[in-house]
Amino acid sequence: MAKVVQQTPETAVITAKIEDLRKSITLIGKDSRFAAGLWVGFIKGMAIGLIVSLLLAGLRVM
């Protein structure tokens, strides 16, 4: 049989604050990954556009 642990109001507040911090840290990590993905996509798009532009300009000069 599992032992029931009763919390005092003070320990309940501390536990809630710890859980809140864990959730906010997780959200910060998700936002950071999302922003990093957007930035990498932007850089890749710029690189591909630059290469295609140079190729088309090179073909036009020939």
C-alpha positions as a Markdown table, in Angstrom:
| # | Residue | x | y | z |
|---|---|---|---|---|
| 1 | Met | 0.0 | 0.0 | 0.0 |
| 2 | Ala | 1.4 | 3.4 | -0.9 |
| 3 | Lys | 2.1 | 5.8 | 1.9 |
| 4 | Val | 0.1 | 9.1 | 1.6 |
| 5 | Val | 2.3 | 12.2 | 2.2 |
| 6 | Gln | 0.4 | 15.2 | 3.4 |
| 7 | Gln | 1.9 | 18.6 | 2.5 |
| 8 | Thr | 1.7 | 21.7 | 4.6 |
| 9 | Pro | 0.8 | 24.9 | 2.8 |
| 10 | Glu | 4.4 | 26.1 | 2.9 |
| 11 | Thr | 5.7 | 22.9 | 1.2 |
| 12 | Ala | 2.8 | 23.1 | -1.3 |
| 13 | Val | 3.8 | 26.6 | -2.3 |
| 14 | Ile | 7.5 | 25.6 | -2.7 |
| 15 | Thr | 6.5 | 22.6 | -4.8 |
| 16 | Ala | 4.3 | 24.7 | -7.0 |
| 17 | Lys | 7.1 | 27.2 | -7.5 |
| 18 | Ile | 9.6 | 24.5 | -8.5 |
| 19 | Glu | 7.1 | 23.0 | -11.0 |
| 20 | Asp | 6.5 | 26.5 | -12.4 |
| 21 | Leu | 10.3 | 27.0 | -12.9 |
| 22 | Arg | 10.6 | 23.6 | -14.6 |
| 23 | Lys | 7.8 | 24.4 | -17.0 |
| 24 | Ser | 9.2 | 27.9 | -17.8 |
| 25 | Ile | 12.7 | 26.4 | -18.4 |
| 26 | Thr | 11.2 | 23.9 | -20.8 |
| 27 | Leu | 9.3 | 26.7 | -22.7 |
| 28 | Ile | 12.5 | 28.7 | -22.9 |
| 29 | Gly | 14.2 | 25.7 | -24.4 |
| 30 | Lys | 11.4 | 25.2 | -27.0 |
| 31 | Asp | 11.4 | 28.9 | -28.0 |
| 32 | Ser | 15.2 | 28.8 | -28.3 |
| 33 | Arg | 15.1 | 25.8 | -30.6 |
| 34 | Phe | 12.3 | 27.4 | -32.7 |
| 35 | Ala | 14.3 | 30.6 | -33.1 |
| 36 | Ala | 17.4 | 28.7 | -34.0 |
| 37 | Gly | 15.5 | 26.7 | -36.7 |
| 38 | Leu | 14.1 | 29.9 | -38.1 |
| 39 | Trp | 17.6 | 31.5 | -38.3 |
| 40 | Val | 19.1 | 28.4 | -39.9 |
| 41 | Gly | 16.3 | 28.4 | -42.5 |
| 42 | Phe | 16.8 | 32.0 | -43.2 |
| 43 | Ile | 20.6 | 31.6 | -43.8 |
| 44 | Lys | 20.1 | 28.5 | -46.0 |
| 45 | Gly | 17.5 | 30.4 | -48.1 |
| 46 | Met | 19.9 | 33.3 | -48.5 |
| 47 | Ala | 22.7 | 31.0 | -49.5 |
| 48 | Ile | 20.6 | 29.1 | -52.0 |
| 49 | Gly | 19.2 | 32.3 | -53.5 |
| 50 | Leu | 22.7 | 33.8 | -53.8 |
| 51 | Ile | 24.1 | 30.6 | -55.5 |
| 52 | Val | 21.1 | 30.5 | -58.0 |
| 53 | Ser | 21.5 | 34.2 | -58.7 |
| 54 | Leu | 25.2 | 33.8 | -59.4 |
| 55 | Leu | 24.6 | 30.8 | -61.6 |
| 56 | Leu | 21.9 | 32.6 | -63.6 |
| 57 | Ala | 24.1 | 35.7 | -63.9 |
| 58 | Gly | 27.0 | 33.5 | -65.1 |
| 59 | Leu | 24.9 | 31.8 | -67.7 |
| 60 | Arg | 23.6 | 35.2 | -69.0 |
| 61 | Val | 27.2 | 36.5 | -69.4 |
| 62 | Met | 28.2 | 33.5 | -71.5 |
